[in-house]
Amino acid sequence: MQKNKKRKPLALSEKFVQTVVFLGFGILIVVYQYAGYWYASLFGWKEQQEQLEQEFLSVESDIRKKQILGYDLVWNDEFDGGSLDRTKWGYHYGTSFQRRLNGWNDFELEYNTDREENVRVEDGKLILTAIKEKTPYEEMEYTSGCIKTVNEDETLFSTTYGRIEARIKMPAGEGLWSAFWMRPVDESIYGELEEPAEIDIAESIDGSASMTTGVMRYGNGQHKFLAGGQYFYPDGRRRTDFHTYALEWTPDEIKWYVDNRCFQTVDLWEDEAEVDPIDFVKPAPFDVPFYLVLNLGVVDAFDRKVDFTYTEFPAEMEVDYVRVYQKKDGY
């Protein structure tokens, strides 16, 4: 009777082993690439959804969301009527010279009017329109719109601290200056400054549609302070899309946001004067009531000759809403 012979293990050829290893690495690379692709797609989709949610958030849900974060809505304009609400807004008239306000730039080329061609409310939006006139209007080549929450002798709305936000679509083009900003109601409260305090929530002044700026400043002579930052829109997004621009202002810091992304924080502001700062120390001059301004200017920016060849007129700045919130527990 023969005993069972022990079988010898099969010898794997070197070529077979190399093939298996090669295929294994190939499969790993493919899996890694697809995993990376789906990971990027998932988070890209999530970011797009958050962006869409931000853009199309209803008034009620947005207010509820802010309430959860500890804010109460204290003032707003959704521009739902058929004309500008004069209980909330006043007009700027004329040129920067005719405004006779310190710090208003003299390189603006437009004449601001209350004509419907320049300022109108339509389809739930405020529309400010810059026009190149066929014949000069009050000796100016361009007209546009500028509104503020004060009249000549009456403050319609002002705020000290809070979250101030607006959803805005800005035009592109050299020489077009879109701005959402604030000025103190009493411009002489801190003495005679060459330029009283100003907070620019969103400002776009150059021909590029890829960025916006946020600035706070006062003075430009003996007593002064200036801080500013830039926000560059994500790929595929420009200032010609609707974005939510916001400012969170407290006694200790000011933060700027675009679509809920904070791009600048300033928590120190003191007079840079070489002489006695005459009490311009934190939080002055940013602790008093400020009013709101929206405007679309036509400018020869900062003494730089602007080429308007490719700037399309009329140009429109659209505002979906303006909302102001205050913290429930105060500041």
C-alpha positions as a LaTeX table, in Angstrom:
\begin{tabular}{lrrr}
\hline
Residue & $x$ (\AA) & $y$ (\AA) & $z$ (\AA) \\
\hline
Met1 & 0.00 & 0.00 & 0.00 \\
Gln2 & 1.48 & 3.29 & $-1.16$ \\
Lys3 & 1.59 & 6.26 & 1.10 \\
Asn4 & 0.13 & 9.55 & $-0.11$ \\
Lys5 & 2.87 & 11.69 & $-1.47$ \\
Lys6 & 3.19 & 15.20 & $-0.08$ \\
Arg7 & 2.38 & 17.76 & $-2.76$ \\
Lys8 & 4.95 & 20.44 & $-3.39$ \\
Pro9 & 3.69 & 24.02 & $-3.20$ \\
Leu10 & 3.18 & 25.63 & $-6.55$ \\
Ala11 & 6.00 & 27.92 & $-7.51$ \\
Leu12 & 4.81 & 31.33 & $-8.57$ \\
Ser13 & 6.69 & 32.73 & $-11.48$ \\
Glu14 & 8.39 & 36.10 & $-11.02$ \\
Lys15 & 6.43 & 37.48 & $-13.96$ \\
Phe16 & 3.12 & 36.47 & $-12.36$ \\
Val17 & 4.04 & 38.16 & $-9.08$ \\
Gln18 & 5.03 & 41.36 & $-10.88$ \\
Thr19 & 1.73 & 41.33 & $-12.77$ \\
Val20 & $-0.31$ & 40.94 & $-9.58$ \\
Val21 & 1.62 & 43.71 & $-7.82$ \\
Phe22 & 1.26 & 45.99 & $-10.82$ \\
Leu23 & $-2.49$ & 45.36 & $-11.04$ \\
Gly24 & $-2.84$ & 45.90 & $-7.31$ \\
Phe25 & $-1.14$ & 49.27 & $-7.45$ \\
Gly26 & $-3.24$ & 50.19 & $-10.45$ \\
Ile27 & $-6.44$ & 49.39 & $-8.60$ \\
Leu28 & $-5.29$ & 51.38 & $-5.56$ \\
Ile29 & $-4.50$ & 54.41 & $-7.73$ \\
Val30 & $-7.91$ & 54.24 & $-9.43$ \\
Val31 & $-9.69$ & 53.88 & $-6.07$ \\
Tyr32 & $-7.70$ & 56.81 & $-4.66$ \\
Gln33 & $-8.49$ & 59.02 & $-7.64$ \\
Tyr34 & $-12.20$ & 58.21 & $-7.56$ \\
Ala35 & $-12.34$ & 58.65 & $-3.80$ \\
Gly36 & $-10.66$ & 62.02 & $-4.15$ \\
Tyr37 & $-13.03$ & 62.97 & $-6.94$ \\
Trp38 & $-16.12$ & 62.03 & $-4.96$ \\
Tyr39 & $-14.75$ & 63.67 & $-1.82$ \\
Ala40 & $-14.14$ & 66.93 & $-3.71$ \\
Ser41 & $-17.52$ & 66.65 & $-5.42$ \\
Leu42 & $-19.30$ & 66.06 & $-2.13$ \\
Phe43 & $-17.77$ & 69.07 & $-0.41$ \\
Gly44 & $-18.01$ & 71.21 & $-3.54$ \\
Trp45 & $-21.70$ & 70.34 & $-3.75$ \\
Lys46 & $-22.09$ & 71.12 & $-0.05$ \\
Glu47 & $-20.48$ & 74.55 & $-0.54$ \\
Gln48 & $-22.71$ & 75.25 & $-3.54$ \\
Gln49 & $-25.78$ & 74.27 & $-1.53$ \\
Glu50 & $-24.74$ & 76.55 & 1.34 \\
Gln51 & $-24.22$ & 79.37 & $-1.15$ \\
Leu52 & $-27.64$ & 78.83 & $-2.71$ \\
Glu53 & $-29.18$ & 78.64 & 0.73 \\
Gln54 & $-27.55$ & 81.96 & 1.61 \\
Glu55 & $-28.73$ & 83.59 & $-1.62$ \\
Phe56 & $-32.33$ & 82.42 & $-1.49$ \\
Leu57 & $-32.93$ & 82.43 & 2.23 \\
Ser58 & $-36.38$ & 83.82 & 3.00 \\
Val59 & $-36.75$ & 86.86 & 5.22 \\
Glu60 & $-38.47$ & 84.83 & 7.94 \\
Ser61 & $-35.92$ & 82.01 & 8.05 \\
Asp62 & $-33.01$ & 84.45 & 7.94 \\
Ile63 & $-34.44$ & 86.39 & 10.88 \\
Arg64 & $-34.98$ & 83.14 & 12.81 \\
Lys65 & $-31.42$ & 82.09 & 12.05 \\
Lys66 & $-30.07$ & 85.38 & 13.42 \\
Gln67 & $-32.29$ & 85.07 & 16.50 \\
Ile68 & $-30.70$ & 81.72 & 17.26 \\
Leu69 & $-27.33$ & 83.47 & 17.08 \\
Gly70 & $-28.54$ & 86.05 & 19.60 \\
Tyr71 & $-29.63$ & 88.89 & 17.29 \\
Asp72 & $-32.91$ & 90.78 & 16.88 \\
Leu73 & $-33.89$ & 92.52 & 13.66 \\
Val74 & $-34.24$ & 96.24 & 14.45 \\
Trp75 & $-34.52$ & 97.80 & 10.97 \\
Asn76 & $-34.83$ & 96.57 & 7.40 \\
Asp77 & $-35.99$ & 97.37 & 3.91 \\
Glu78 & $-36.90$ & 94.51 & 1.57 \\
Phe79 & $-37.76$ & 96.93 & $-1.27$ \\
Asp80 & $-41.13$ & 95.26 & $-1.84$ \\
Gly81 & $-43.04$ & 98.41 & $-2.74$ \\
Gly82 & $-43.33$ & 100.30 & $-5.99$ \\
Ser83 & $-41.13$ & 103.23 & $-4.99$ \\
Leu84 & $-38.43$ & 104.22 & $-2.52$ \\
Asp85 & $-39.74$ & 104.28 & 1.06 \\
Arg86 & $-39.20$ & 107.90 & 2.06 \\
Thr87 & $-39.77$ & 107.06 & 5.74 \\
Lys88 & $-36.51$ & 105.10 & 5.56 \\
Trp89 & $-34.38$ & 106.80 & 2.91 \\
Gly90 & $-33.42$ & 110.28 & 1.77 \\
Tyr91 & $-31.68$ & 111.28 & $-1.46$ \\
His92 & $-28.30$ & 112.82 & $-2.10$ \\
Tyr93 & $-28.60$ & 115.53 & $-4.69$ \\
Gly94 & $-25.99$ & 117.09 & $-6.93$ \\
Thr95 & $-22.26$ & 116.59 & $-7.16$ \\
Ser96 & $-19.74$ & 115.92 & $-4.42$ \\
Phe97 & $-18.91$ & 119.63 & $-4.31$ \\
Gln98 & $-22.56$ & 120.58 & $-3.89$ \\
Arg99 & $-23.03$ & 118.14 & $-1.02$ \\
Arg100 & $-20.70$ & 120.32 & 1.05 \\
Leu101 & $-19.76$ & 117.40 & 3.28 \\
Asn102 & $-16.25$ & 116.82 & 4.54 \\
Gly103 & $-14.58$ & 113.81 & 3.04 \\
Trp104 & $-16.93$ & 113.31 & 0.09 \\
Asn105 & $-14.59$ & 112.68 & $-2.82$ \\
Asp106 & $-14.25$ & 115.37 & $-5.46$ \\
Phe107 & $-13.27$ & 112.99 & $-8.26$ \\
Glu108 & $-16.87$ & 111.83 & $-8.74$ \\
Leu109 & $-18.19$ & 112.67 & $-12.19$ \\
Glu110 & $-21.90$ & 112.08 & $-11.70$ \\
Tyr111 & $-24.79$ & 114.30 & $-10.64$ \\
Asn112 & $-27.05$ & 112.44 & $-8.19$ \\
Thr113 & $-30.77$ & 112.83 & $-8.70$ \\
Asp114 & $-34.07$ & 111.46 & $-7.42$ \\
Arg115 & $-35.25$ & 110.70 & $-10.97$ \\
Glu116 & $-36.73$ & 107.26 & $-11.55$ \\
Glu117 & $-34.11$ & 106.76 & $-14.24$ \\
Asn118 & $-31.45$ & 106.88 & $-11.51$ \\
Val119 & $-33.27$ & 105.49 & $-8.43$ \\
Arg120 & $-36.18$ & 103.08 & $-8.61$ \\
Val121 & $-37.72$ & 100.13 & $-6.76$ \\
Glu122 & $-38.76$ & 97.28 & $-9.03$ \\
Asp123 & $-39.44$ & 93.55 & $-8.64$ \\
Gly124 & $-38.46$ & 93.58 & $-4.99$ \\
Lys125 & $-35.15$ & 95.34 & $-5.53$ \\
Leu126 & $-33.65$ & 98.80 & $-5.26$ \\
Ile127 & $-31.93$ & 99.73 & $-8.52$ \\
Leu128 & $-29.38$ & 102.55 & $-8.71$ \\
Thr129 & $-28.54$ & 103.42 & $-12.32$ \\
Ala130 & $-25.56$ & 105.34 & $-13.66$ \\
Ile131 & $-26.31$ & 106.98 & $-17.00$ \\
Lys132 & $-24.09$ & 108.67 & $-19.56$ \\
Glu133 & $-26.33$ & 111.54 & $-20.58$ \\
Lys134 & $-26.75$ & 112.52 & $-24.24$ \\
Thr135 & $-26.56$ & 116.15 & $-23.20$ \\
Pro136 & $-25.05$ & 117.43 & $-19.91$ \\
Tyr137 & $-27.35$ & 117.26 & $-16.90$ \\
Glu138 & $-26.71$ & 120.20 & $-14.58$ \\
Glu139 & $-23.37$ & 120.55 & $-16.41$ \\
Met140 & $-22.41$ & 116.94 & $-15.62$ \\
Glu141 & $-21.84$ & 114.21 & $-18.21$ \\
Tyr142 & $-23.14$ & 111.42 & $-15.96$ \\
Thr143 & $-26.04$ & 110.99 & $-13.54$ \\
Ser144 & $-26.63$ & 108.33 & $-10.89$ \\
Gly145 & $-28.30$ & 107.57 & $-7.56$ \\
Cys146 & $-27.22$ & 107.84 & $-3.94$ \\
Ile147 & $-29.53$ & 107.28 & $-0.97$ \\
Lys148 & $-29.00$ & 107.49 & 2.78 \\
Thr149 & $-30.98$ & 106.96 & 5.98 \\
Val150 & $-31.03$ & 110.69 & 6.77 \\
Asn151 & $-32.75$ & 113.68 & 5.21 \\
Glu152 & $-31.29$ & 117.15 & 5.24 \\
Asp153 & $-32.60$ & 117.90 & 8.73 \\
Glu154 & $-33.84$ & 114.53 & 10.00 \\
Thr155 & $-32.25$ & 111.21 & 10.92 \\
Leu156 & $-34.49$ & 108.43 & 9.60 \\
Phe157 & $-32.34$ & 105.61 & 10.96 \\
Ser158 & $-28.96$ & 105.23 & 12.61 \\
Thr159 & $-27.23$ & 102.56 & 14.64 \\
Thr160 & $-24.37$ & 102.17 & 17.06 \\
Tyr161 & $-22.97$ & 98.63 & 16.80 \\
Gly162 & $-24.85$ & 95.66 & 15.37 \\
Arg163 & $-24.83$ & 93.44 & 12.32 \\
Ile164 & $-25.48$ & 95.48 & 9.19 \\
Glu165 & $-25.96$ & 93.56 & 5.97 \\
Ala166 & $-27.24$ & 93.87 & 2.43 \\
Arg167 & $-27.56$ & 91.57 & $-0.56$ \\
Ile168 & $-26.13$ & 93.41 & $-3.55$ \\
Lys169 & $-25.32$ & 92.84 & $-7.20$ \\
Met170 & $-22.67$ & 95.28 & $-8.45$ \\
Pro171 & $-21.91$ & 96.28 & $-12.04$ \\
Ala172 & $-18.49$ & 95.75 & $-13.61$ \\
Gly173 & $-16.60$ & 98.37 & $-15.56$ \\
Glu174 & $-13.84$ & 100.93 & $-15.25$ \\
Gly175 & $-14.93$ & 104.01 & $-13.34$ \\
Leu176 & $-18.00$ & 102.45 & $-11.68$ \\
Trp177 & $-17.96$ & 102.78 & $-7.90$ \\
Ser178 & $-20.46$ & 100.63 & $-5.99$ \\
Ala179 & $-20.60$ & 101.25 & $-2.24$ \\
Phe180 & $-22.51$ & 100.24 & 0.89 \\
Trp181 & $-21.21$ & 102.31 & 3.79 \\
Met182 & $-21.85$ & 104.39 & 6.91 \\
Arg183 & $-21.14$ & 107.88 & 8.27 \\
Pro184 & $-21.65$ & 109.39 & 11.76 \\
Val185 & $-24.86$ & 111.36 & 12.23 \\
Asp186 & $-22.94$ & 114.11 & 14.04 \\
Glu187 & $-19.81$ & 114.57 & 11.97 \\
Ser188 & $-18.35$ & 117.17 & 14.34 \\
Ile189 & $-18.71$ & 115.16 & 17.55 \\
Tyr190 & $-14.96$ & 114.52 & 17.73 \\
Gly191 & $-13.91$ & 117.97 & 16.64 \\
Glu192 & $-12.95$ & 119.31 & 13.25 \\
Leu193 & $-11.55$ & 116.39 & 11.27 \\
Glu194 & $-10.62$ & 116.81 & 7.63 \\
Glu195 & $-12.53$ & 113.57 & 7.02 \\
Pro196 & $-14.94$ & 112.39 & 9.74 \\
Ala197 & $-15.24$ & 108.71 & 10.60 \\
Glu198 & $-16.42$ & 106.33 & 7.89 \\
Ile199 & $-17.04$ & 102.59 & 7.69 \\
Asp200 & $-17.21$ & 101.04 & 4.22 \\
Ile201 & $-18.99$ & 97.69 & 4.45 \\
Ala202 & $-18.50$ & 96.87 & 0.77 \\
Glu203 & $-16.82$ & 98.97 & $-1.87$ \\
Ser204 & $-15.72$ & 98.23 & $-5.42$ \\
Ile205 & $-14.08$ & 100.94 & $-7.42$ \\
Asp206 & $-11.83$ & 99.39 & $-10.09$ \\
Gly207 & $-12.57$ & 97.65 & $-13.37$ \\
Ser208 & $-11.96$ & 94.18 & $-11.94$ \\
Ala209 & $-15.04$ & 92.27 & $-10.90$ \\
Ser210 & $-13.08$ & 89.74 & $-8.85$ \\
Met211 & $-12.77$ & 91.60 & $-5.55$ \\
Thr212 & $-14.32$ & 94.02 & $-3.07$ \\
Thr213 & $-12.91$ & 95.95 & $-0.11$ \\
Gly214 & $-13.89$ & 96.87 & 3.43 \\
Val215 & $-12.45$ & 100.00 & 5.06 \\
Met216 & $-12.71$ & 102.02 & 8.27 \\
Arg217 & $-11.03$ & 105.41 & 8.62 \\
Tyr218 & $-11.09$ & 108.97 & 9.86 \\
Gly219 & $-8.99$ & 112.03 & 9.15 \\
Asn220 & $-6.10$ & 112.31 & 6.72 \\
Gly221 & $-4.16$ & 115.16 & 8.23 \\
Gln222 & $-2.85$ & 115.64 & 11.76 \\
His223 & $-5.31$ & 113.15 & 13.24 \\
Lys224 & $-5.93$ & 109.98 & 11.29 \\
Phe225 & $-6.60$ & 106.26 & 11.20 \\
Leu226 & $-7.02$ & 103.85 & 8.28 \\
Ala227 & $-7.53$ & 100.09 & 8.05 \\
Gly228 & $-8.77$ & 98.08 & 5.10 \\
Gly229 & $-8.87$ & 94.62 & 3.59 \\
Gln230 & $-9.69$ & 92.94 & 0.29 \\
Tyr231 & $-11.98$ & 90.01 & $-0.48$ \\
Phe232 & $-11.44$ & 87.95 & $-3.63$ \\
Tyr233 & $-14.50$ & 86.03 & $-4.80$ \\
Pro234 & $-14.16$ & 82.23 & $-5.25$ \\
Asp235 & $-13.58$ & 80.86 & $-8.75$ \\
Gly236 & $-16.57$ & 81.37 & $-10.98$ \\
Arg237 & $-18.03$ & 84.11 & $-8.78$ \\
Arg238 & $-17.79$ & 87.85 & $-9.39$ \\
Arg239 & $-19.19$ & 91.08 & $-8.00$ \\
Thr240 & $-21.71$ & 90.97 & $-10.83$ \\
Asp241 & $-23.44$ & 88.12 & $-8.94$ \\
Phe242 & $-25.58$ & 88.72 & $-5.87$ \\
His243 & $-23.57$ & 88.52 & $-2.64$ \\
Thr244 & $-24.43$ & 89.24 & 0.98 \\
Tyr245 & $-22.12$ & 91.90 & 2.42 \\
Ala246 & $-22.15$ & 92.31 & 6.18 \\
Leu247 & $-20.46$ & 94.08 & 9.05 \\
Glu248 & $-20.44$ & 92.95 & 12.68 \\
Trp249 & $-19.62$ & 95.98 & 14.82 \\
Thr250 & $-19.03$ & 95.86 & 18.58 \\
Pro251 & $-17.18$ & 98.18 & 20.98 \\
Asp252 & $-14.11$ & 95.94 & 20.75 \\
Glu253 & $-13.89$ & 94.90 & 17.12 \\
Ile254 & $-15.31$ & 95.23 & 13.63 \\
Lys255 & $-15.59$ & 92.25 & 11.27 \\
Trp256 & $-16.32$ & 92.25 & 7.54 \\
Tyr257 & $-18.12$ & 89.39 & 5.76 \\
Val258 & $-18.97$ & 88.34 & 2.22 \\
Asp259 & $-21.50$ & 85.48 & 2.04 \\
Asn260 & $-20.84$ & 84.79 & 5.74 \\
Arg261 & $-17.09$ & 84.45 & 5.16 \\
Cys262 & $-15.14$ & 86.80 & 7.42 \\
Phe263 & $-12.29$ & 88.39 & 5.46 \\
Gln264 & $-11.11$ & 91.09 & 7.86 \\
Thr265 & $-11.13$ & 91.85 & 11.59 \\
Val266 & $-9.98$ & 95.14 & 13.14 \\
Asp267 & $-9.74$ & 95.20 & 16.92 \\
Leu268 & $-7.38$ & 98.11 & 17.44 \\
Trp269 & $-7.96$ & 101.68 & 16.31 \\
Glu270 & $-6.18$ & 104.64 & 17.81 \\
Asp271 & $-5.25$ & 108.05 & 16.54 \\
Glu272 & $-1.94$ & 107.90 & 14.69 \\
Ala273 & $-1.23$ & 111.57 & 15.39 \\
Glu274 & 2.29 & 112.53 & 16.39 \\
Val275 & 0.80 & 115.21 & 18.62 \\
Asp276 & $-1.70$ & 114.75 & 21.46 \\
Pro277 & $-4.46$ & 112.45 & 20.15 \\
Ile278 & $-7.23$ & 114.63 & 21.65 \\
Asp279 & $-9.01$ & 111.60 & 23.06 \\
Phe280 & $-9.28$ & 109.82 & 19.70 \\
Val281 & $-8.60$ & 106.47 & 21.30 \\
Lys282 & $-10.50$ & 103.24 & 21.12 \\
Pro283 & $-13.45$ & 103.08 & 20.78 \\
Ala284 & $-13.68$ & 106.68 & 19.47 \\
Pro285 & $-14.59$ & 107.67 & 16.85 \\
Phe286 & $-16.48$ & 104.42 & 16.23 \\
Asp287 & $-18.83$ & 104.46 & 19.21 \\
Val288 & $-21.52$ & 106.89 & 18.02 \\
Pro289 & $-24.65$ & 106.58 & 15.83 \\
Phe290 & $-23.92$ & 106.03 & 12.12 \\
Tyr291 & $-26.36$ & 106.27 & 9.22 \\
Leu292 & $-26.37$ & 104.05 & 6.11 \\
Val293 & $-25.50$ & 104.99 & 2.52 \\
Leu294 & $-25.92$ & 103.16 & $-0.80$ \\
Asn295 & $-24.54$ & 104.66 & $-3.97$ \\
Leu296 & $-23.29$ & 103.98 & $-7.47$ \\
Gly297 & $-20.71$ & 106.54 & $-8.51$ \\
Val298 & $-18.89$ & 107.33 & $-11.74$ \\
Val299 & $-15.35$ & 108.31 & $-10.90$ \\
Asp300 & $-12.01$ & 109.34 & $-12.26$ \\
Ala301 & $-10.47$ & 107.29 & $-9.48$ \\
Phe302 & $-7.85$ & 108.90 & $-7.29$ \\
Asp303 & $-6.64$ & 111.25 & $-10.02$ \\
Arg304 & $-5.99$ & 108.28 & $-12.32$ \\
Lys305 & $-7.46$ & 108.91 & $-15.75$ \\
Val306 & $-10.10$ & 106.24 & $-16.33$ \\
Asp307 & $-10.72$ & 104.76 & $-19.77$ \\
Phe308 & $-14.50$ & 104.46 & $-20.11$ \\
Thr309 & $-14.26$ & 102.90 & $-23.61$ \\
Tyr310 & $-15.42$ & 99.47 & $-22.46$ \\
Thr311 & $-17.70$ & 100.57 & $-19.61$ \\
Glu312 & $-21.33$ & 99.93 & $-20.50$ \\
Phe313 & $-23.96$ & 102.55 & $-19.69$ \\
Pro314 & $-26.52$ & 102.55 & $-18.30$ \\
Ala315 & $-24.99$ & 100.53 & $-15.44$ \\
Glu316 & $-27.08$ & 99.18 & $-12.56$ \\
Met317 & $-26.41$ & 98.33 & $-8.94$ \\
Glu318 & $-29.18$ & 96.10 & $-7.55$ \\
Val319 & $-29.97$ & 95.77 & $-3.83$ \\
Asp320 & $-32.23$ & 92.93 & $-2.71$ \\
Tyr321 & $-32.47$ & 94.03 & 0.93 \\
Val322 & $-30.80$ & 95.90 & 3.78 \\
Arg323 & $-31.11$ & 94.53 & 7.34 \\
Val324 & $-29.76$ & 95.68 & 10.68 \\
Tyr325 & $-29.62$ & 93.44 & 13.74 \\
Gln326 & $-28.72$ & 94.15 & 17.35 \\
Lys327 & $-27.56$ & 91.66 & 20.00 \\
Lys328 & $-30.39$ & 90.72 & 22.34 \\
Asp329 & $-28.19$ & 91.09 & 25.40 \\
Gly330 & $-26.69$ & 94.43 & 24.36 \\
Tyr331 & $-23.04$ & 95.40 & 24.04 \\
\hline
\end{tabular}
